[in-house]
Amino acid sequence: MAKTKSEKIKKTLLLIDRDKKTLRLVKSIFGKAFTILQANNEETALDCIMEYLPDIVLIDVGEESFTSLALDLCLGVVSIPTVAMMETESDDMQDFWISNGAVLFLKKPFKKKTAGLYQAVLGVAEGNIAKADTAEIITEVTENIAETVTAEDEAETDESANDSCETESVLTEEAVLLEENEMEDALTENAEPEAVSEETAAEIEDISADTTEEITDVNEKTQELSEEPAAEEPEEPAVIYPLIRLRGITKTYKTGAIETKALRGIDLDIEEGEFIVILGESGSGKTTLLNIIGGIDSVTEGEYLFRGESMVTADEKTLNTFRKDTVSFIFQSYNLLEDLTAKENLRLVTALSEGSIDPETALASVGLARKVDFYPSQLSGGEQQRVSIARALAKRPKLILADEPTAALDSDNGIEVLDILHNITKKEGCTTILITHNPEIARMADRVLRIKGGRIAEVTENKEPVGAFDLRW
């Protein structure tokens, strides 16, 4: 349904960039103020511009395939306020884009640059072209960009086609009246006190007839416009959600009259393909958070969206399907059935999931091709954990949740398990969330969350995550 005039229309920000880190940064800063769209190629970007006409564009000018489009945007060929982003600190490149009217934001390193990007975007969106007070921003811009920026959002005034026709009709009638008055004034000024000649009278009569015909034509066209059906209102742009969105999540356990607050207001977005490590002391709420994300525990308050769909209001059938097809768990204690071989333990999972990997193939991927018929008691601790990883990967999950997967292993076996888990999940495009007490493992992560007292105390982004064999403990 279209918004009424009294409703606030949310502005749209188009990010033209392939970098997921940039998308996370933009969402974290502008998610509440803008509807965020993303395009990772020029064709999609042009489609978004043509269909949604965004209020502001952020574009990676360092991406060669975006160069032509970036120039069009920065030079005002496409009249949309634009912030050009680049990773290099080359003075020549910066001078080139500044000379072409770019408001420039240096993307890397991201640490402590949120304020700079905030100033760059809102400065352009609100028509403030003055230099920002941060070292990372260069806000010199040419007049052709300044002219495209307006402080008011004209899209918030949603007039109907009939209103436009009525306005056009009024303006047309005023123009005709003005033309008639000017003609009469001109005739009056040129007229002699005596009666005009027959020749002059004939000219006046011809002019009057021509004017009457023009008025008739204009009125007929205006009538045709007013009878045309109102134009269809454009559809609202789709909101792009992260894989996981948590807002205000709390969890309280009750034992008689005693209440234990495990989570105290968790706000978190996780994108597809991320490798997340959660650190925290025992009792800090790590496992509770993991269980809520995995759909095996419920929230007391708050909202949990998975790909934009609420998991808080989902019925049990939906949650069962979610757990069966989308999520895989890896536990500290392996949880293998002792009376079944490694292959048979996997077959229990693959038989329930469509499109799953063959058990023997999954076991081979973790280095156990020769032990598919071994029972858990015949395997070492590290090998049993590899079986549990193979079981998790066998159903091709979108989300892997690992609760202290290396806690019961020595460092050598732990590093091997982490290497397998990290490499295979990246290859399959999974999102992995791993809980640990070991801060060394955090060096592998894309992001590290530190939980204390049921709250996220700190979020750290690793610029250059290391491999498992670079870890030492």
Secondary structure, 3 states (H helix, E strand, C coil): CCCCCCCCCCEEEEEECCCHHHHHHHHHHHCCCEEEEEECCHHHHHHHHHHHCCCEEEEECCCHHHHHHHHHHHCCCCCCCEEEEECCCCHHHHHHHHHCCCEEEECCCCCCCHHHHHHHHHHHHCCCCCCCCCCCEECCCCHHHHCCCCCCCHHHCCCCHHHHHHHHHHHHHHHHHHHHHHHHHHHHHHCCCCCCCHHHHHHHHHHHHHHHHHHHHHHHHHHHHHHCCCCCCCCCCCCCCCCEEEEEEEEEEEECCEEEEEEEEEEEEECCCCEEEEECCCCCCHHHHHHHHCCCCCCCEEEEEECCEECCCCCHHHHHHHHHHCEEEECCCCCCCCCCCHHHHHHHHHCCCCCCCCHHHHHHHCCCHHHCCCCHHHCCHHHHHHHHHHHHHHCCCCEEEEECCCCCCCHHHHHHHHHHHHHHHHHHCCEEEEEECCHHHHHHCCEEEEEECCEEEEEEECCCCCCHHHCCC
